[in-house]
Protein backbone atom coordinates (compact mmCIF):
# COMPACT_ATOMS: atom_id res chain seq x y z
CA UNK A 1 0.00 0.00 0.00
CA UNK A 2 1.53 3.19 -1.20
CA UNK A 3 -0.18 6.57 -1.11
CA UNK A 4 1.23 7.29 -4.57
CA UNK A 5 -0.13 4.05 -5.98
CA UNK A 6 -3.68 3.45 -4.72
CA UNK A 7 -5.05 -0.08 -4.51
CA UNK A 8 -8.26 -0.75 -6.42
CA UNK A 9 -8.83 -4.18 -4.89
CA UNK A 10 -7.08 -7.34 -3.74
CA UNK A 11 -8.15 -10.84 -4.74
CA UNK A 12 -8.23 -13.54 -2.08
CA UNK A 13 -7.45 -17.20 -2.59
CA UNK A 14 -10.42 -18.76 -0.77
CA UNK A 15 -13.87 -17.51 0.04
CA UNK A 16 -14.84 -19.42 3.15
CA UNK A 17 -17.33 -16.95 4.56
CA UNK A 18 -20.83 -15.84 3.65
CA UNK A 19 -21.79 -12.22 3.04
CA UNK A 20 -23.02 -12.08 6.64
CA UNK A 21 -19.42 -12.07 7.94
CA UNK A 22 -19.90 -15.34 9.82
CA UNK A 23 -17.90 -18.47 9.03
CA UNK A 24 -18.76 -21.72 7.29
CA UNK A 25 -18.14 -24.87 9.30
CA UNK A 26 -14.89 -26.69 8.48
CA UNK A 27 -15.47 -29.35 5.88
CA UNK A 28 -18.58 -27.67 4.45
CA UNK A 29 -19.14 -28.81 0.89
CA UNK A 30 -21.65 -26.07 0.09
CA UNK A 31 -21.00 -22.35 0.55
CA UNK A 32 -24.23 -20.46 -0.16
CA UNK A 33 -24.30 -16.67 -0.35
CA UNK A 34 -20.50 -16.34 -0.55
CA UNK A 35 -18.71 -13.07 0.09
CA UNK A 36 -17.27 -11.48 -3.05
CA UNK A 37 -13.72 -12.45 -4.01
CA UNK A 38 -12.13 -9.01 -4.10
CA UNK A 39 -11.29 -6.83 -1.12
CA UNK A 40 -10.97 -3.07 -1.49
CA UNK A 41 -8.41 -0.64 -0.13
CA UNK A 42 -10.29 -0.11 3.15
CA UNK A 43 -10.50 -3.85 3.81
CA UNK A 44 -6.80 -4.30 3.02
CA UNK A 45 -5.89 -1.51 5.44
CA UNK A 46 -8.09 -3.14 8.10
CA UNK A 47 -6.31 -6.46 7.52
CA UNK A 48 -2.91 -4.77 7.90
CA UNK A 49 -4.05 -3.14 11.16
CA UNK A 50 -5.29 -6.46 12.55
CA UNK A 51 -2.02 -8.23 11.69
CA UNK A 52 0.10 -5.43 13.19
CA UNK A 53 -1.95 -5.33 16.40
CA UNK A 54 -1.70 -9.08 16.95
CA UNK A 55 2.07 -9.20 16.83
CA UNK A 56 3.69 -12.53 17.73
CA UNK A 57 0.54 -14.14 19.16
CA UNK A 58 -2.13 -14.01 16.47
CA UNK A 59 -5.65 -15.24 17.14
CA UNK A 60 -8.63 -15.93 14.90
CA UNK A 61 -10.20 -12.57 14.05
CA UNK A 62 -13.52 -12.19 12.26
CA UNK A 63 -14.16 -8.95 10.39
CA UNK A 64 -17.11 -8.20 8.10
CA UNK A 65 -15.02 -8.78 4.96
CA UNK A 66 -12.38 -11.32 6.00
CA UNK A 67 -11.43 -13.86 8.64
CA UNK A 68 -7.82 -14.09 9.79
CA UNK A 69 -6.71 -17.57 10.80
CA UNK A 70 -3.25 -17.71 12.36
C-alpha positions as CSV (number, residue, x, y, z in Angstrom):
1,X,0.0,0.0,0.0
2,X,1.5,3.2,-1.2
3,X,-0.2,6.6,-1.1
4,X,1.2,7.3,-4.6
5,X,-0.1,4.0,-6.0
6,X,-3.7,3.4,-4.7
7,X,-5.0,-0.1,-4.5
8,X,-8.3,-0.7,-6.4
9,X,-8.8,-4.2,-4.9
10,X,-7.1,-7.3,-3.7
11,X,-8.2,-10.8,-4.7
12,X,-8.2,-13.5,-2.1
13,X,-7.4,-17.2,-2.6
14,X,-10.4,-18.8,-0.8
15,X,-13.9,-17.5,0.0
16,X,-14.8,-19.4,3.2
17,X,-17.3,-16.9,4.6
18,X,-20.8,-15.8,3.6
19,X,-21.8,-12.2,3.0
20,X,-23.0,-12.1,6.6
21,X,-19.4,-12.1,7.9
22,X,-19.9,-15.3,9.8
23,X,-17.9,-18.5,9.0
24,X,-18.8,-21.7,7.3
25,X,-18.1,-24.9,9.3
26,X,-14.9,-26.7,8.5
27,X,-15.5,-29.3,5.9
28,X,-18.6,-27.7,4.5
29,X,-19.1,-28.8,0.9
30,X,-21.7,-26.1,0.1
31,X,-21.0,-22.4,0.6
32,X,-24.2,-20.5,-0.2
33,X,-24.3,-16.7,-0.3
34,X,-20.5,-16.3,-0.6
35,X,-18.7,-13.1,0.1
36,X,-17.3,-11.5,-3.1
37,X,-13.7,-12.5,-4.0
38,X,-12.1,-9.0,-4.1
39,X,-11.3,-6.8,-1.1
40,X,-11.0,-3.1,-1.5
41,X,-8.4,-0.6,-0.1
42,X,-10.3,-0.1,3.1
43,X,-10.5,-3.8,3.8
44,X,-6.8,-4.3,3.0
45,X,-5.9,-1.5,5.4
46,X,-8.1,-3.1,8.1
47,X,-6.3,-6.5,7.5
48,X,-2.9,-4.8,7.9
49,X,-4.0,-3.1,11.2
50,X,-5.3,-6.5,12.6
51,X,-2.0,-8.2,11.7
52,X,0.1,-5.4,13.2
53,X,-2.0,-5.3,16.4
54,X,-1.7,-9.1,17.0
55,X,2.1,-9.2,16.8
56,X,3.7,-12.5,17.7
57,X,0.5,-14.1,19.2
58,X,-2.1,-14.0,16.5
59,X,-5.7,-15.2,17.1
60,X,-8.6,-15.9,14.9
61,X,-10.2,-12.6,14.1
62,X,-13.5,-12.2,12.3
63,X,-14.2,-9.0,10.4
64,X,-17.1,-8.2,8.1
65,X,-15.0,-8.8,5.0
66,X,-12.4,-11.3,6.0
67,X,-11.4,-13.9,8.6
68,X,-7.8,-14.1,9.8
69,X,-6.7,-17.6,10.8
70,X,-3.2,-17.7,12.4
